[in-house]
Amino acid sequence: MSGMENGDLAQLKAVYDELWRDAKTMVKDMNRSIKSVFLVGFFMLWGAGMQFLSAHQVYMKILGGSTRWLDQFYLYAISFGVVVMIAGGIWTLRAYSELKKRYARLSELEKALED
């Protein structure tokens, strides 16, 4: 045999048998995981919106005459958080889109098996 012994083939067959038995459950779990990726991205963008409103409130406080150094620190920290959350949300939603496209065929097959 070229590179594979009978023991290796038996182990590989055991792996494929296990995958075959659990295929439907694995596809359902995968679909749930892909939906979770969407939710994480969505809530990251939503959180960025909430942080933006907080940054705006602190900014207005500073414009109103606040000289506390902590207010300026909050403004910079929250603004940085907004940028990070927006970038993370966009990256996560792009990952969701790629996963959904990549595994669309499996999802269709799983739905066809349920019908």
C-alpha positions as CSV (number, residue, x, y, z in Angstrom):
1,M,0.0,0.0,0.0
2,S,1.3,3.5,-0.8
3,G,1.7,5.2,2.6
4,M,-1.4,3.8,4.3
5,E,-1.5,0.7,6.4
6,N,-4.6,-1.3,7.1
7,G,-4.8,0.1,10.6
8,D,-4.8,3.7,9.2
9,L,-7.6,2.7,6.8
10,A,-9.6,1.2,9.7
11,Q,-9.2,4.4,11.7
12,L,-10.2,6.6,8.8
13,K,-13.2,4.4,8.2
14,A,-14.2,4.8,11.9
15,V,-14.0,8.6,11.5
16,Y,-16.1,8.6,8.4
17,D,-18.6,6.3,10.0
18,E,-19.0,8.6,12.9
19,L,-19.3,11.6,10.6
20,W,-22.0,9.8,8.6
21,R,-24.0,9.0,11.8
22,D,-23.8,12.5,13.1
23,A,-24.1,14.4,9.9
24,K,-27.6,15.8,10.4
25,T,-26.9,16.9,13.9
26,M,-23.6,18.5,12.8
27,V,-25.3,20.5,10.1
28,K,-27.9,21.7,12.6
29,D,-25.2,22.7,15.0
30,M,-23.3,24.4,12.2
31,N,-26.4,26.4,11.2
32,R,-27.0,27.5,14.8
33,S,-23.3,28.5,15.1
34,I,-23.6,30.6,11.9
35,K,-26.7,32.3,13.2
36,S,-24.8,33.1,16.5
37,V,-22.0,34.7,14.5
38,F,-24.7,37.0,12.9
39,L,-26.1,37.9,16.3
40,V,-22.6,38.7,17.7
41,G,-21.9,41.0,14.8
42,F,-25.4,42.7,15.0
43,F,-25.0,43.3,18.8
44,M,-21.5,44.7,18.3
45,L,-22.9,47.3,15.9
46,W,-25.8,48.0,18.2
47,G,-23.3,48.4,21.1
48,A,-21.3,50.8,19.0
49,G,-24.4,52.9,18.6
50,M,-25.0,53.0,22.3
51,Q,-21.3,53.9,22.9
52,F,-21.6,56.6,20.3
53,L,-24.5,58.1,22.2
54,S,-22.5,58.0,25.4
55,A,-19.5,59.7,23.7
56,H,-21.9,62.4,22.4
57,Q,-23.2,63.0,25.9
58,V,-19.7,63.3,27.4
59,Y,-18.7,65.6,24.5
60,M,-21.6,67.8,25.2
61,K,-20.6,67.9,28.9
62,I,-17.1,69.0,27.9
63,L,-18.6,71.7,25.6
64,G,-20.7,72.8,28.5
65,G,-17.6,73.7,30.4
66,S,-16.5,70.6,32.2
67,T,-12.8,70.7,33.0
68,R,-12.5,67.3,34.6
69,W,-9.7,65.3,33.1
70,L,-11.8,62.2,33.6
71,D,-14.5,63.5,31.2
72,Q,-11.8,63.9,28.5
73,F,-10.5,60.4,29.2
74,Y,-14.0,59.0,29.0
75,L,-14.5,60.7,25.6
76,Y,-11.3,59.3,24.2
77,A,-11.9,55.8,25.6
78,I,-15.5,55.6,24.5
79,S,-14.6,57.0,21.0
80,F,-11.9,54.3,20.7
81,G,-14.5,51.7,21.8
82,V,-16.9,52.9,19.1
83,V,-14.3,52.4,16.4
84,V,-13.3,49.0,17.7
85,M,-16.9,47.8,18.0
86,I,-17.8,49.0,14.5
87,A,-14.7,47.3,13.0
88,G,-15.4,44.1,14.9
89,G,-19.1,44.2,14.0
90,I,-18.4,44.6,10.3
91,W,-15.7,41.9,10.4
92,T,-18.1,39.5,12.2
93,L,-20.9,40.2,9.8
94,R,-18.6,39.6,6.8
95,A,-17.5,36.3,8.4
96,Y,-21.2,35.4,8.8
97,S,-21.8,36.2,5.1
98,E,-18.9,34.0,4.0
99,L,-19.9,31.1,6.2
100,K,-23.5,31.3,5.0
101,K,-22.4,31.2,1.4
102,R,-19.9,28.5,2.0
103,Y,-22.3,26.2,3.7
104,A,-25.5,27.1,1.8
105,R,-25.5,23.7,0.0
106,L,-25.3,21.8,3.2
107,S,-28.1,23.8,4.7
108,E,-30.3,23.2,1.7
109,L,-29.6,19.4,1.9
110,E,-30.4,19.4,5.6
111,K,-33.7,21.2,5.0
112,A,-34.5,18.8,2.2
113,L,-34.0,15.8,4.6
114,E,-36.4,17.4,7.2
115,D,-39.2,17.6,4.6
